[in-house]
Amino acid sequence: MKTILETNRLLLREFDISDAENFYELNLNPNVIKYTGNSAFKDIDEAKLFLENYSDYQRNGFGRWSVIDKSTQQFIGWCGLKYDEDLNETDIGFRFFEHFWNQGFATESAKACIDYGFEKLNLKTIVGRAMKENTASIKVLEKIGLQYEKGFDFDEQEGVIYTIKNKMIK
């Protein structure tokens, strides 16, 4: 398991097949997936299949990463960057077990991912998408420096797009 980033409290590493049970349990909570447009995995095997077929690292050199609490070595969620070929853009995304909400983990990991995207990957712009009613995720996007750009149709819900530009690239 390749560690990509380290913050004060967290390690971000590539997904591993051993994450299957955590992925399954994470998506079981309707509060966690409420604003994502995703549904729960039907079982651990489906989560395992998702992880086995996750190809963003090979295809793009980066992706979403497992977030591990350094003090406990516990999987607490995921965070990372995702390149969308159809839109030709990279977005920041995150998802955490509900009992880890409101502890700054999303902000801490997402900020590290933004810095990595600009400093190591030389990305020009990173976007964040959220359903308009998902105020917690929007607050995270704002805390890490993204600014509102426009609204959009998010699975027939009102969505918002936030962006941040790499100040090192003119």
Protein Blocks (a to p, Z undefined) as FASTA:
>chain_A
ZZfbdcfkbccddddfklmmmmmmmmmpmklmmmnopacdfbfklmmmmmmmmcklmmno
pacdddddfklopafbdcdddddfklopacddddddfklgonommmmmmmmmmmmmmmmn
opabdcddddfklmmlmmmmmmnopacfbdcdeehiacdddddddfkbZZ
